[in-house]
Amino acid sequence: MACSKQLQRESKTGAWSAIFPTEQVTEQQSTLFVKKLLAVAVSNITYLRTIFPEHAFGDRCLEDLNLKILRDDSSCPGACQVIQWVKGCFDALDKKYLRMIIVGIYEDANDPNTIVESYSFKFSYSKSGNGTVEIFRNGDSLATAHSTAETRKATIKLLRTIVVLTQTLKPLPDEVLMTMKLLYYDDVTPPDYQPPGFQDTDACEFLFKQEPMNIKIGDVATPFHM
């Protein structure tokens, strides 16, 4: 059975354009790419860390890489909530307010700020020149890119790294919950701004239940995001 599944994986190929824009030469294309990369990365982290059941995901293929995407019409309320959070992040990205997303995985429903694992996405913006979206697990670098061709290569490498890395981690506890925090560029973000689905909090950082293992999964550049 394992051999059969492997052969099936190797025979499937998926076009880049089925998931990502083929170019990032305009700011709109760059922003769309970043949004799709964020959605794909969050989906696959939640799948590979078994945060949600199998039926909450759909299948996609990027070149020779099998990916999972959270379903927007899922019968899993938790998965639908994460989709709404990601859409809220899109609003902050469009406005160029968003500096960092921190996804926290925790055990105690009464203490969401004490986590067992986190994933961070860092953003910066450029009107011209090169830019990068960085993704960390709990924080060391594996990929970077500064052109469309390199962006594609770095994206494949980043997503492959997520798959390989999460498969080597110890399983999470049986009962875990997920939360998300957004950090902004204070010099441009209105003091009362919060995107849809989010509310203000005084706790900007998480506390780890145990000493974390810091791993920077990678970074991907486009002409307008870094």
C-alpha positions in Angstrom: 0.0 0.0 0.0 2.8 2.4 0.9 4.5 1.7 -2.4 1.3 2.3 -4.3 0.8 5.7 -2.7 4.4 6.7 -3.5 4.0 5.8 -7.1 0.8 7.8 -7.3 2.6 10.8 -5.8 5.4 10.6 -8.3 3.1 10.5 -11.2 1.2 13.7 -10.2 2.4 17.0 -11.3 0.8 20.4 -10.8 1.3 23.7 -12.6 2.6 26.7 -10.7 -0.1 28.8 -12.2 -2.8 26.6 -10.6 -1.9 28.0 -7.2 0.3 31.1 -7.6 0.4 34.0 -10.1 2.9 33.3 -12.9 4.6 36.7 -12.3 5.1 39.2 -9.5 6.0 42.2 -11.6 3.2 44.4 -10.2 2.3 45.2 -6.6 -1.1 43.5 -7.0 0.5 40.3 -8.3 3.1 40.4 -5.5 0.4 40.8 -2.9 -1.7 38.0 -4.4 1.4 35.7 -4.3 2.0 36.5 -0.6 -1.6 35.9 0.3 -1.6 32.5 -1.5 1.7 31.5 0.0 0.4 32.4 3.5 -2.8 30.4 2.9 -0.9 27.3 1.6 1.7 27.4 4.4 -0.9 27.7 7.2 -3.0 25.0 5.6 -0.1 22.6 5.4 1.2 23.3 8.9 -2.3 22.6 10.3 -2.6 19.4 8.2 0.9 18.0 9.0 0.5 18.8 12.7 -2.9 17.1 12.7 -4.7 20.2 14.1 -7.8 19.4 12.0 -9.3 16.1 10.6 -8.7 14.9 7.1 -12.1 16.1 5.8 -11.2 19.7 6.5 -8.7 19.7 3.6 -8.6 19.5 -0.1 -5.8 18.2 -2.3 -3.6 20.3 -4.5 -0.3 19.5 -6.3 2.5 21.9 -7.0 5.0 20.4 -9.4 5.8 17.1 -7.6 4.8 18.3 -4.2 1.4 17.1 -2.7 -0.2 19.9 -0.7 -3.3 20.3 1.5 -5.6 23.3 1.5 -8.1 24.1 4.1 -11.7 23.9 2.7 -13.7 27.1 2.9 -16.9 25.1 3.1 -15.6 22.7 5.6 -17.9 21.1 8.2 -15.0 21.6 10.7 -15.7 24.9 12.6 -12.1 25.3 13.8 -10.8 25.1 10.2 -13.4 27.7 9.1 -12.2 30.0 11.9 -8.6 29.7 10.7 -9.7 30.6 7.2 -11.4 33.7 8.5 -8.2 34.6 10.4 -6.2 34.3 7.2 -8.6 36.5 5.4 -8.3 39.1 8.1 -4.5 38.9 7.6 -5.1 39.7 3.9 -6.8 43.0 4.9 -3.7 44.0 6.9 -1.4 42.9 4.1 -3.4 45.1 1.6 -3.0 48.1 3.8 0.7 47.3 4.4 0.2 47.3 8.2 1.1 43.7 8.8 4.6 43.1 10.3 4.3 39.6 11.7 1.8 36.7 12.2 2.4 34.3 15.1 0.5 31.1 15.1 0.4 29.5 18.5 -0.5 26.0 19.4 -1.5 25.5 23.1 -3.1 22.9 25.4 -4.9 24.8 28.2 -8.1 26.5 26.9 -7.8 28.9 29.9 -4.2 29.9 29.1 -3.9 30.5 25.3 -0.7 32.5 25.8 1.3 29.5 27.1 2.1 27.5 24.0 3.8 24.3 23.0 4.7 25.3 19.4 4.6 28.4 17.2 5.0 29.4 13.6 5.8 33.0 12.6 5.5 34.8 9.3 7.4 38.1 8.9 6.6 40.7 6.3 8.1 43.9 5.0 7.2 46.1 2.0 9.1 47.8 -0.8 7.9 50.1 -3.6 10.7 48.8 -5.8 13.6 46.4 -5.6 13.6 43.1 -3.8 11.5 41.8 -0.9 11.1 38.8 1.3 8.4 36.9 3.3 10.1 35.0 6.1 8.6 32.0 7.8 9.8 30.5 11.1 9.0 27.6 13.3 9.4 28.9 17.0 12.8 31.2 14.5 17.2 29.6 11.3 17.5 30.4 7.3 17.1 27.9 4.5 16.0 29.8 1.4 16.0 33.3 -0.2 15.1 34.8 -3.6 15.2 38.1 -5.4 13.7 37.4 -8.9 10.6 35.6 -10.3 12.6 32.5 -11.1 14.2 32.4 -7.7 10.9 33.1 -6.1 9.5 30.0 -7.6 12.4 27.9 -6.6 12.5 29.3 -3.0 8.7 28.8 -2.7 9.0 25.1 -3.6 11.9 24.7 -1.2 10.1 26.4 1.6 6.9 24.3 1.2 9.0 21.2 0.9 10.9 22.2 4.1 7.6 22.6 5.9 6.5 19.1 4.9 9.8 17.4 5.8 10.3 19.3 9.0 6.8 18.8 10.4 7.1 15.0 9.7 10.2 14.8 11.8 8.7 16.6 14.9 7.3 14.8 17.9 3.5 14.5 17.7 1.5 17.2 19.5 -0.6 16.3 22.5 -4.0 14.7 21.6 -5.9 17.8 22.6 -4.5 21.1 21.4 -5.9 24.4 20.3 -4.7 27.1 17.9 -4.6 30.9 18.1 -3.1 33.7 16.0 -1.6 37.0 16.9 -0.8 39.9 14.5 1.9 42.5 15.0 1.9 45.7 13.0 4.1 48.5 11.8 3.2 51.1 14.5 4.4 54.1 12.4 1.7 53.5 9.7 -1.0 51.6 11.5 -3.9 53.5 13.1 -4.0 52.8 16.9 -7.5 51.4 16.8 -7.0 49.2 13.7 -7.8 45.5 13.9 -8.7 43.4 10.8 -11.9 41.4 10.7 -11.8 38.5 13.1 -9.2 40.0 15.5 -9.4 42.1 18.6 -6.9 44.1 20.6 -4.7 42.4 23.3 -2.1 43.4 25.8 -0.2 40.2 25.5 1.9 40.6 22.3 4.1 37.6 22.9 3.6 33.9 23.8 5.2 32.0 26.6 6.5 28.5 25.8 5.6 25.7 28.1 9.1 24.2 27.5 12.3 25.6 25.9 11.5 25.9 22.2 13.5 24.6 19.3 14.0 27.6 17.0 13.9 26.9 13.3 13.6 29.4 10.5 11.9 27.6 7.7 12.8 30.0 4.9 12.1 33.2 3.1 10.7 34.1 -0.3 11.2 37.3 -2.1 9.0 39.3 -4.5 9.6 42.8 -5.9 7.2 44.4 -3.5 7.4 42.3 -0.3 10.5 41.7 1.8 
